[in-house]
């Protein structure tokens, strides 16, 4: 049943540099099959929802670019996306994010809240930004 699928995967992956046997690309094959499973699962859920007259949204989890204003912007944008699931970021970076802002981003039990101030609701602390510029950026 899946023989042709495996043959197709083998034919593509075998052409990669350094791949001489199936063992050289077993990990990639496993990952591709897992992604195919997820794709089929999402398609099945979408079709089921359509047949029942319901909307189905694939959850979205964008990745933060690891910067103070990037995470604040991401929070604002994702508040407008109905199928938003989570904004991925590095929790250990929160003190660093906040050190570059005049007021902290408030996180409570893994959830961020917006400040309610105009614009993005946060201003950069330009003294901290200037003190942390790479020397190549100051000339």
RACOR-V112735 format. One record per residue. N is the residue number from 1. RES is the residue in three letters. OMEGA is omega in radians with two decimals (999 if undefined). Layout:
# RACOR-V112735
[[N,RES,OMEGA] [N,RES,OMEGA]]
This chain:
# RACOR-V112735
[[1,UNK,-3.11] [2,UNK,-3.05] [3,UNK,-3.12] [4,UNK,3.10] [5,UNK,3.12] [6,UNK,3.10] [7,UNK,3.11] [8,UNK,3.10] [9,UNK,3.13] [10,UNK,-3.10] [11,UNK,-3.14] [12,UNK,-3.05] [13,UNK,-3.14] [14,UNK,-3.10] [15,UNK,3.14] [16,UNK,3.14] [17,UNK,3.09] [18,UNK,-3.14] [19,UNK,-3.14] [20,UNK,3.11] [21,UNK,3.11] [22,UNK,3.14] [23,UNK,-3.13] [24,UNK,-3.11] [25,UNK,3.10] [26,UNK,-3.12] [27,UNK,3.12] [28,UNK,3.12] [29,UNK,3.13] [30,UNK,-3.13] [31,UNK,3.14] [32,UNK,3.11] [33,UNK,3.10] [34,UNK,3.11] [35,UNK,3.08] [36,UNK,3.09] [37,UNK,3.14] [38,UNK,3.11] [39,UNK,3.12] [40,UNK,3.12] [41,UNK,3.11] [42,UNK,3.11] [43,UNK,3.13] [44,UNK,3.12] [45,UNK,3.11] [46,UNK,3.14] [47,UNK,3.11] [48,UNK,3.12] [49,UNK,3.12] [50,UNK,-3.14] [51,UNK,3.12] [52,UNK,3.12] [53,UNK,-3.14] [54,UNK,3.07] [55,UNK,3.07] [56,UNK,3.14] [57,UNK,3.01] [58,UNK,3.12] [59,UNK,3.14] [60,UNK,3.09] [61,UNK,-3.14] [62,UNK,3.13] [63,UNK,3.12] [64,UNK,-3.14] [65,UNK,3.07] [66,UNK,3.03] [67,UNK,-3.08] [68,UNK,-3.12] [69,UNK,3.09] [70,UNK,-3.13] [71,UNK,3.09] [72,UNK,3.11] [73,UNK,3.12] [74,UNK,3.10] [75,UNK,-3.12] [76,UNK,-3.12] [77,UNK,-3.06] [78,UNK,3.06] [79,UNK,-3.12] [80,UNK,-3.06] [81,UNK,-3.05] [82,UNK,-3.11] [83,UNK,3.08] [84,UNK,3.13] [85,UNK,3.11] [86,UNK,3.05] [87,UNK,-3.10] [88,UNK,3.07] [89,UNK,-3.12] [90,UNK,-3.08] [91,UNK,-3.12] [92,UNK,3.11] [93,UNK,-3.07] [94,UNK,3.10] [95,UNK,3.11] [96,UNK,3.08] [97,UNK,-3.05] [98,UNK,-3.13] [99,UNK,3.14] [100,UNK,-3.12] [101,UNK,3.10] [102,UNK,3.06] [103,UNK,-3.03] [104,UNK,2.91] [105,UNK,-3.09] [106,UNK,3.05] [107,UNK,3.12] [108,UNK,-3.12] [109,UNK,3.07] [110,UNK,3.14] [111,UNK,3.11] [112,UNK,3.06] [113,UNK,3.12] [114,UNK,-2.98] [115,UNK,-3.07] [116,UNK,3.09] [117,UNK,-3.13] [118,UNK,3.12] [119,UNK,3.10] [120,UNK,3.11] [121,UNK,3.13] [122,UNK,3.07] [123,UNK,3.07] [124,UNK,2.98] [125,UNK,-3.01] [126,UNK,3.07] [127,UNK,3.12] [128,UNK,3.11] [129,UNK,-3.11] [130,UNK,-3.12] [131,UNK,-3.09] [132,UNK,3.10] [133,UNK,3.04] [134,UNK,-3.10] [135,UNK,3.13] [136,UNK,-3.10] [137,UNK,-3.07] [138,UNK,-3.10] [139,UNK,999]]
